[in-house]
Amino acid sequence: MAATDTTALAGEYATLTERCGIVDRSERGKLALTGSGAVEFLNGQATNELVGLSPGEGCYAAFLTHKGKMLGDLRILAAAEAEDEPSDSGDGSGADTVEGGARAKQPPMLLLDTERSALQALFDMIRRFKVGYDVELHKRTLECGLLSLIGPRSGEIAVRAFACPREALPAREHEHTPLDLPGPGAHAVRLIATDVGFDVLCEADTTPGLRTALIEADAEPVSEAAAEVVRVERGRPRYGIDIDDTTIPQEAGLNERAVSFTKGCYVGQETVARLYYKGKPNRHLRGLRLSEPTQPGAMLALGERPVGSLGSSVFSPRLGPIGLALVRREAEPGATVSVGEQSTSAVVVELPFQ
């Protein structure tokens, strides 16, 4: 990494860890489910408990194959009521219309947010298995923007930009609240609590104006690369980079955040429950403290034995080059593994990075 790049990254990292940075993540996949059967249907597909979610609450979950392997992960938000509009079909990012006719308002509405790489699988799963349920599927990827506020001052920035009292901000991760913005012609936004700040869900055409308003309230624009450093340090895996369709949630350390062991049946539950109660995962998500920056995908070996491949790989101004990887259990924290075909090595560590 060039010295100028390192300097710029260090400045953005300071913004994210000491003040408040803003990142536009509008490209993420976004869907909505409406209808009286929406919660019942998705509860039978996702790994976390949805029954009993009240408007303003949410959770993190995965959706799986019948063998318990991940097809993707998603954030699920329960909103107060559904909008009156047609449902969609297609590839999850356009605006095709399917059967149904006029739509009546049906609370609750479930808002779904996922990695763009997992959007098609999520869309296909819903469209395929919703037959027999009162569920309608609506696209939101192109219709909605998403801005992330990251850093210890994110709450202060939100209060200032949205002219709302501090107590109106959601307090726990995945909690969310609609806010009516001040000023003529202003639109409502949905403010969502995250582990590092707040996300702002808004209409796509209002995103540039909201971004400007947040910057005027002292949020500082930062790159996605800098935000990735914070994510990796916190040990949060990203679907399509650190985990994929070969991963069982427990291997990625997602049981506590994304899996309920007291809810009813869902797709892939048998494998997930059996591994949790009776087995030991062959792999674990670990941190890697690299001897030098390395490209993702490099093979990891403990002695002569392959134990995984490098997922996320970033340069942390605080820790130096670090990464995430699913590694076999014999590569325990404290072990040194070789990385790729060069002389690079890495020390395996527990997550989050300290």
C-alpha positions in Angstrom: 0.0 0.0 0.0 1.4 3.4 -1.0 2.3 5.9 1.7 -0.4 8.4 0.4 -3.0 5.6 0.5 -2.0 4.7 4.1 -2.2 8.3 5.2 -5.6 8.8 3.7 -6.8 5.5 5.2 -5.5 6.5 8.6 -7.4 9.8 8.5 -10.7 8.0 7.5 -10.1 5.4 10.2 -9.7 8.1 12.8 -13.0 9.6 11.6 -14.8 6.2 12.0 -13.4 5.4 15.4 -13.3 8.9 16.9 -16.0 11.0 15.2 -18.6 10.0 12.5 -18.1 8.9 9.0 -20.8 8.4 6.3 -20.8 5.7 3.6 -23.3 5.3 0.8 -24.5 1.6 0.8 -27.5 2.0 -1.5 -26.3 -0.8 -3.7 -27.3 -3.4 -1.0 -30.2 -5.7 -1.8 -33.5 -4.6 -0.3 -36.9 -6.3 -0.4 -40.2 -6.0 1.5 -42.8 -8.6 2.4 -46.4 -7.7 3.1 -49.6 -9.7 3.8 -51.0 -11.4 6.9 -48.8 -14.4 6.3 -45.5 -12.6 5.9 -44.2 -13.3 9.4 -45.3 -16.9 9.5 -43.8 -17.6 6.1 -40.4 -16.0 6.7 -40.2 -17.6 10.2 -40.2 -21.0 8.4 -37.4 -20.0 6.2 -35.0 -17.9 8.3 -32.9 -19.0 11.3 -34.0 -16.4 13.8 -37.3 -16.0 15.6 -39.6 -13.5 13.9 -42.9 -14.3 15.7 -43.5 -11.6 18.3 -41.4 -8.9 16.6 -43.2 -5.6 17.2 -43.0 -2.6 14.8 -39.7 -0.9 15.4 -37.9 -4.2 16.2 -35.7 -6.3 14.0 -33.2 -9.1 13.9 -30.3 -10.6 12.0 -30.8 -14.0 10.4 -29.6 -16.4 7.8 -31.4 -18.5 5.2 -30.2 -21.9 4.4 -30.3 -25.0 2.2 -32.0 -28.1 3.5 -28.5 -29.3 4.4 -27.9 -26.2 6.7 -25.5 -24.4 4.3 -25.9 -20.6 4.0 -27.6 -19.1 1.0 -27.2 -15.7 2.5 -27.7 -13.5 5.5 -30.1 -10.6 6.1 -31.4 -8.0 8.4 -35.2 -8.2 9.0 -37.1 -5.1 10.2 -40.8 -5.2 11.3 -42.5 -2.0 10.2 -45.8 -0.6 11.4 -47.8 -1.2 8.2 -47.5 -2.1 4.5 -47.7 0.3 1.6 -50.5 0.0 -0.9 -48.7 -1.1 -4.1 -48.2 -4.0 -6.5 -45.9 -6.9 -5.9 -42.9 -7.8 -8.1 -41.1 -10.6 -9.8 -37.9 -11.1 -11.8 -34.3 -10.9 -10.8 -34.8 -8.9 -7.6 -33.5 -5.6 -8.9 -36.1 -4.5 -11.5 -39.8 -3.7 -11.5 -41.8 -6.5 -13.0 -45.4 -7.1 -11.8 -47.0 -10.5 -11.1 -50.5 -11.6 -10.2 -52.5 -10.1 -7.4 -54.5 -7.0 -8.4 -55.1 -4.2 -5.9 -53.2 -4.4 -2.6 -54.8 -3.7 0.7 -52.8 -2.5 3.7 -51.7 -5.5 5.7 -49.5 -4.9 8.8 -46.9 -5.8 9.6 -44.5 -5.2 6.7 -41.1 -6.9 6.8 -38.2 -4.9 5.4 -35.3 -7.1 4.3 -31.7 -5.9 3.7 -29.0 -8.2 2.4 -25.7 -8.3 0.5 -26.3 -7.7 -3.2 -24.6 -11.0 -3.9 -27.3 -12.8 -1.9 -30.2 -10.9 -3.2 -31.1 -13.2 -6.1 -31.1 -16.3 -3.8 -33.3 -14.5 -1.3 -35.7 -13.3 -4.0 -35.9 -16.8 -5.5 -36.5 -18.5 -2.2 -39.3 -16.2 -1.3 -41.0 -16.4 -4.7 -40.7 -20.2 -4.8 -41.9 -21.0 -1.3 -44.5 -18.3 -0.6 -47.2 -20.3 -2.5 -50.1 -20.9 -0.1 -49.3 -17.9 2.1 -50.9 -14.5 2.1 -47.5 -12.9 1.2 -46.6 -10.3 -1.4 -43.0 -9.5 -2.4 -41.9 -6.0 -3.3 -38.6 -4.8 -4.6 -36.7 -2.0 -2.9 -33.1 -2.2 -4.2 -33.5 0.6 -6.7 -36.3 2.4 -4.9 -34.4 2.9 -1.6 -31.1 4.4 -0.6 -29.1 3.4 2.4 -26.6 5.6 4.2 -24.4 4.4 7.0 -23.3 6.6 9.9 -20.3 5.0 11.6 -18.6 6.2 14.8 -19.1 7.4 18.3 -20.7 10.7 17.2 -23.3 9.1 14.9 -26.1 9.7 17.4 -25.2 13.3 17.8 -25.1 13.8 14.0 -28.5 12.1 13.5 -30.1 14.3 16.2 -28.7 17.4 14.5 -29.5 16.5 10.9 -33.0 15.2 11.6 -34.0 17.7 14.3 -35.2 14.9 16.6 -34.7 14.4 20.4 -32.0 12.0 21.4 -34.5 9.7 23.1 -36.2 9.2 19.6 -33.1 7.3 18.4 -33.3 3.5 18.4 -31.2 2.1 21.2 -30.4 -1.5 20.4 -29.0 -3.1 17.2 -31.7 -3.7 14.6 -34.2 -1.4 16.4 -35.5 1.2 14.0 -37.8 4.2 13.9 -39.4 6.3 11.2 -38.5 10.0 11.3 -40.2 12.9 9.5 -37.6 15.3 8.3 -38.1 19.0 8.8 -38.6 21.4 6.0 -40.9 21.8 3.0 -41.3 18.8 0.8 -39.2 16.6 3.1 -39.6 12.9 3.1 -39.6 10.4 6.0 -36.6 8.2 6.6 -36.1 5.1 8.7 -33.2 5.3 11.2 -31.8 1.8 12.1 -29.4 1.1 14.9 -26.3 -0.9 14.0 -23.4 -2.2 16.0 -21.3 0.8 15.0 -23.8 3.6 14.6 -27.0 4.1 12.5 -28.2 3.3 9.0 -30.6 5.7 7.2 -33.1 4.0 4.9 -34.7 6.5 2.5 -36.2 7.0 -0.9 -33.6 6.7 -3.6 -34.2 10.2 -5.1 -33.7 11.8 -1.6 -30.4 10.1 -0.9 -28.1 12.8 -2.3 -29.9 15.5 -0.4 -29.9 13.5 2.8 -26.2 12.8 2.4 -25.5 16.5 2.0 -27.6 17.3 5.1 -25.7 14.7 7.2 -22.4 16.1 6.0 -23.5 19.6 6.9 -24.3 18.2 10.4 -20.6 17.2 10.6 -20.6 13.6 9.3 -17.5 13.1 7.2 -17.4 11.2 3.9 -15.2 8.1 4.1 -14.5 5.2 1.7 -16.0 1.8 1.8 -12.4 0.5 2.3 -12.1 2.4 5.6 -15.4 1.0 6.8 -14.3 -2.5 5.9 -11.3 -2.1 8.3 -13.8 -1.4 11.2 -15.9 -4.4 10.2 -12.9 -6.7 10.1 -11.6 -5.5 13.4 -15.0 -6.3 15.0 -14.9 -9.8 13.5 -18.1 -9.4 11.5 -18.0 -11.8 8.5 -19.4 -10.6 5.1 -21.4 -13.0 2.9 -19.6 -13.6 -0.4 -16.2 -12.7 1.0 -15.7 -14.5 4.3 -18.6 -16.9 4.2 -20.5 -18.6 1.4 -22.8 -21.4 0.4 -20.4 -24.0 2.0 -20.8 -22.4 5.4 -22.9 -23.5 8.4 -23.8 -20.6 10.7 -22.0 -22.0 13.7 -18.7 -22.2 11.8 -19.0 -18.4 11.2 -19.8 -17.7 14.8 -23.3 -16.6 13.9 -25.3 -18.7 16.3 -25.6 -16.1 19.0 -26.6 -13.3 16.6 -28.6 -15.1 13.9 -30.0 -18.4 15.2 -32.8 -19.3 17.5 -32.8 -22.7 19.1 -36.3 -22.4 20.7 -38.4 -21.5 17.6 -40.3 -23.8 15.4 -39.0 -25.5 12.3 -37.2 -23.7 9.5 -35.3 -24.9 6.4 -31.9 -26.4 7.4 -32.8 -26.5 11.2 -31.9 -30.2 11.6 -28.3 -29.8 10.6 -27.8 -26.5 12.6 -29.4 -28.0 15.7 -27.4 -31.3 15.5 -24.1 -29.5 15.2 -25.0 -27.2 18.1 -26.1 -29.9 20.5 -24.0 -32.9 19.5 -21.2 -31.9 17.2 -18.1 -29.8 16.8 -17.7 -27.6 13.7 -14.7 -28.5 11.6 -14.0 -24.9 10.9 -14.1 -21.6 12.9 -14.1 -18.0 11.8 -10.8 -16.6 13.0 -8.8 -13.4 12.8 -5.4 -13.4 11.1 -2.6 -11.0 11.9 -0.7 -11.0 8.7 3.0 -10.4 8.3 2.3 -8.3 5.2 -0.7 -7.2 3.1 -2.1 -10.2 1.1 -4.8 -10.6 -1.5 -8.1 -12.4 -0.5 -8.3 -16.0 -1.6 -4.7 -17.0 -0.7 -4.5 -20.5 0.7 -3.7 -21.0 4.3 -1.6 -24.0 5.5 -0.6 -25.3 9.0 2.6 -27.1 8.2 1.9 -29.0 5.1 -1.8 -29.3 5.6 -4.3 -26.8 4.0 -6.6 -25.3 6.6 -8.5 -22.7 4.7 -8.3 -19.6 2.5 -8.1 -15.9 3.3 -11.3 -14.0 3.2 -11.3 -10.3 4.0 -7.9 -8.7 3.9 -7.4 -5.1 5.1 -4.7 -2.8 6.5 -5.6 -1.5 9.9 -3.9 1.8 11.0 -4.0 0.4 14.5 -3.1 -3.3 13.9 -1.4 -3.4 10.6 -2.4 -6.0 8.0 -5.2 -8.3 9.2 -7.8 -10.6 7.8 -10.7 -13.0 8.4 -10.8 -16.6 7.4 -12.7 -19.8 8.1 -9.9 -22.2 9.2 -10.0 -25.8 10.3 -10.2 -26.3 14.1 -6.6 -27.6 14.3 -5.4 -24.1 13.5 -6.1 -22.8 17.0 -5.6 -19.3 18.2 -1.9 -18.7 18.6 -1.0 -21.0 15.7 1.1 -19.6 12.8 0.0 -20.4 9.3 1.6 -19.8 6.0 -0.3 -17.7 3.5 -0.2 -18.3 -0.2 2.9 -19.4 -2.1 5.1 -16.5 -0.9 6.8 -16.1 2.5 3.8 -14.5 4.1 2.6 -15.9 7.4 -0.2 -15.1 9.8 -0.9 -15.6 13.5 -4.5 -17.0 14.2 -6.4 -15.0 16.8 -9.7 -14.9 18.5 -12.3 -12.4 17.4 -12.9 -9.5 17.7 -9.3 -8.2 17.3 -7.9 -6.6 20.4 
